[in-house]
Amino acid sequence: MEREATTCEPRVNGETFSKWQFLVNQISEIAGVPAALIMHTDEQQHSVFVKSAGNVNPYLEGQSFQLHDKLYCSGVFQRDGELCVEDATQDPHWHDNPDMEFGMSFYVGLPLKWPDGSNFGTICMLDRFRNQRALQFREGLRRFSQIVEDDLAMLAEIEHRKQAEASLQKELGLREALIEERTRDLKDANIALQVLLKGVERSKAEIEERVAQQIKGLVLPHVSRLRQLNGDNERARSYLDTVEVNLKNITSSFAGKQAQALEGLTPTESEIAQLIVQGRSTKEIAKTLSRSTSTIDFHRHNIRKKLGLTHGRRNLQKHLENL
């Protein structure tokens, strides 16, 4: 059995309810009273939450009373502590209270509170006459009320943890949804980037093709014409051959490697390296550049050193062609 105190309070589970049932039964038996009750308060309604067993108990589970100053339990709340009425028939304030309909002129009750200090209700024992045995059991009733309040504290803690867990689960759900959203955004961005990169590659290829076509159509014909005009000038022909080869290299996919390798060379070394690629001998290069063969050999040595060709067997021309 599980009882809900109010819509905003923790539920009293079946195990706790059974425990409280045992407590009120013990109170009734030990104190010798026909009625031991745990009452619950919800705003202005005060109802029987747990009642001691037995036919002599006139109260019904769930029976409700309106809170007002003539109700025994209202006196408990007003005092915020124990109320003891030994004989209501002799007390002007209590002689017409609602419990007198059941003849309950004897009452001892204590407040029951949640851990935050708010009222849960009361625990009380009632009889139709002044009960000396029950009066002697007042401290026992206080101990039992503490047991009930300890249970209320436990229920509140359980509810707090459930709410904390629910809040955590909700937060985790929001985080997971955010991560999924960010992941989708990243995937979309990655797809867009791939499309953009493909577009860049296409544009690059188109530009390279256009440059190659322009070099072949607009530049190389003039180089051929200059070669015809300078047919008798060997030095001029040599330079024109170099220009033509370099223009063709620009349009090839390997021009980048060669250009990068030649960046570390001096202008003279770069010039000699380009003539070497064309297959020119040291003597031919010396004649073309109007230098001595020893000077060309000196530069060839420096070129090999800068390109990392420390082993003399490696061919400089082949290395430059592979670039």
N, C-alpha and C positions, 0 to 999 in steps of 0.2 A: 504493500500500500504506500502511496506517495501523496503527500498533501502539499498544496501550494498555499503559502501564507497570504501573500498578495501578489499582484502582478509585478511589483518591483522588488520583491524580496526573494531570497533563495528558497527553493523547494525543500520541504522536510521529507526526506526519503523514508522508505518503508522501514529500514533498520532503525532509524532514529525514532520514528513514530512508535514502533514496537517497544523501544526502550522507555519512551515516555509513558506508554500504557502500563508498563511494569511498575514505573515509579508511582503513578497515581494509585495503582492498586495497592502498593506497599504502604503509601500514606494512609489510605482508607483503613487498611487492616491494622497498622501500628497505632494510629491515632484513635481508632474506633469511631470514625465518622462515616455517615452514609454516602457523602459526596466529597470526592477530591477531584479538582478540575485544573486543567491548563487551559486558560482562556487566551484568545487572540484578538487583538485590536486592529481594526482597519478603519482609519478616520474616526467616525462617530459610531461605528458598529463594533460591538463587543460580543464575541461568539464563543461557544464551547468548542475547543479544538480537540482535547482529549479528556475523557471522563472515566472515572473509576468504574469497574464492572460491578454488576449486582442489581437486583431488582429494586433495592431500597433507594437507589440513586434516581431522583426524579428528573434530572436534566437529560437532554438529548444532544447527541453529537451534532454540531452545526447550529444548534439553537442560538438565536441572536438577540441581543439587547441593545437598546439605544443608550449611549453613554450620557449620563446626567448626574447631578450631584447627589441623587438619592440611591445610586447604584453603588454597592459595596466596592467594586473595583475602581470606580471613579475616586473614591477616597484614597485608595492605594496610590493612584497617579498623582493626586493632589499632595499627598505627603512625600511622594517619591520614596516610599519605604513601607514598612509593615503597617497594616491596619488590623486591629483586633477589636471585634465587637462581641462581648461575652453574652449579652442578652439584648437583642434589638427591641424587644417589647418594653424594656425599661429605659430605652434611649430615645428621647424626642426626635432626634435627627434621623434615626434609622427605623423607627417603628413601622413606617409605611413604605419601606423599600421594596422593589419588585420581587426579591427572593422570598419575601414573607408570604407570597402566594403559595410557595411550597413549604411554608412553615419554617424556613431556615433562618432562625433568629440568632444563631451562633456563626461567626465568620472570623477566619484568620487568613490573610492574603499578603503576598509579596509581589513586587514588580519583576517582570522578566524583560531584560534589555538585550538589544543587539550590541555588538562591540563598539559601535559608534555612539552609543548612549540613547538611541531611539527606542521607543517602547515596542516590544513584541506583544506583550499582554501581561497576564498574571498567573500565579499558581496559588491555589487556595483550597481550604477545607471548610466544609459547612455541616452544621448539625441543627436539629430541631430543639435543642436545649443546651444549656451551658455545659460544655464538655471539658472537665478537668484534665482528662487524659490528653486531649488535643492541645490544651494550654501548655502542658508539660512537653509536648512534642514540637513546640514552635521553633526551637533551634534545629531540630531535625528537618523541618520544612525549609528552613533557610539553607541547609546543606543540599537538600534536593533541588532547590531553586538554582544553586550554583552549578549543579550538574547540568541542568537544562540550559543555563547561560553558556556553559562551556560547549555544549552541543551547538548552540546558536553561533558561537564564535567559529567553530569548525565549519559549519555550513556556509558562513559568510566568507571564510577563507577559500573554501572549495569554489564558491561562486566567483570570487575575485580571480582565482587562477583560471577558471573557465573563460571568463571575460578577457583576461590577459592573453590566453591562448587563442581565443577567437580573434582578438585584435591583431595578434602576431600573424595568424593565418591570413587575415585580410591584408595586412601589410605585405606579407610574402606574395600573396596573389597579385597585389598591385605591382610589386617589384618584378615578378615574373612576366606580367603583362607588358610592363615597360621594357624589360629586356627583349621580349619577343618583338615589340614594336621597333626597338632600336636595331635588332637583328635584321628585321625586314627592311628597315631604312638603309642599313649597311649593304644588304644584298642588292637593293635597288640602286644604291650609289655605285656599287661595284659593277653592276651591269651597265649603268650609264657611262662609267669610266672606261669599261672595255669597248663600248660602242665608240666613245670619243677617241680612244687610242687607235682603234681600227680606222677611224676617219682620219686621224693624224697620219697614220702609216700610208693610207691611200693618197692623202694630199702630198706627203713627202715623195712617194713614188711618182706621182703626177708631175711634181716640180722637177724631180731629177730627170724624168723623161723629157720634159719641156726644155730644160737646160741642155741636155745632151743633143736634142734635135736642133736647138739654136746654135750650139757650138759647131755641129756638123754642117748646118745650112748657112750660117752667117759668118763663121770665123775660119774654119778649115779651108774653104775655097780660096780665101785671101792669102792664107799661108802658102798654098800651092802656087798661087800667082806670084808671090814674092820669091819663091824658090826659082821660078822660071826667069824672073827679072834679074836674079843674082846668081845665075848659073855658073859664072866664072869665078865667083868669090867663095872659096872653100869655107872660110870662117863664117860668112853669112849663112851658107847652107847648113853648117853645123848648128848654129843657133836656131835656125828655122826648124831643123829636125827635132831639136830639144823642145821647142814650143809645141810642135805637133804631137810629140809623144806625151807631153804633160797634159795637153788638152784632152787627149784620148784617155789618159789615166783618170782624169777628173770624172769622166762618165762611167768608169768601171766601179764595181763594188769594192775593190781593194784599194782605191785611192786614199781612203782614210788612214789605213795602216801605214802606207808609204809616207804620207804627209806628216803623220805623227812621228815617224822614225827620223825624218829629215829636219824636224824642228830643232833638235839638239846640235845640228851642224852649223858651221859658219856659212855665210853666203858662198864663199869660194868652194868649201867642201860640198855644199849642196849642189852646186853647179857641176862639180867633178863627178859626184855620185850619179847624177842624172845622165851624164855622158857614159859612165860605166854601164848603166842599165841598157843603154843603146848598143853595147858591145864594142865600144871604142877602146883601143889599146892605149897604153900610157903614152906612147909616141904620138898617136893621133890627138889625144887630149891636149898634150903639151903644145902641139902645133896649132890646135884650135884656139887655145887660151893664150898663146904666145908666151908660154912659160917653159922652163927647163924640165927635162924628164925627172931630175932629182927632186924638184919642187912638187911635181905631181905625185911621185912616190911618197914624199913626206906627208902630203895630204891624204893619200890612200891609207897610209899607216894610221893616221889620226881618225879617219872614218871607221876603219875596222875596230879600233879601240873603243870609240863611242858607241858602236853598234854591238859591242860585246863579242866580237870575233877574235878572241885571243888566240885561238888555235889556227896556226898558219895554213892548215890544209883546207879550211872552209873557204869556198869560193865567194868573193865579195859580190860579183855580178849576180850569181844565183840567189844569194841572200836578198839582194835588193829586188830582184824580180819576184821572189816569193812574197815580198811585202805588198 
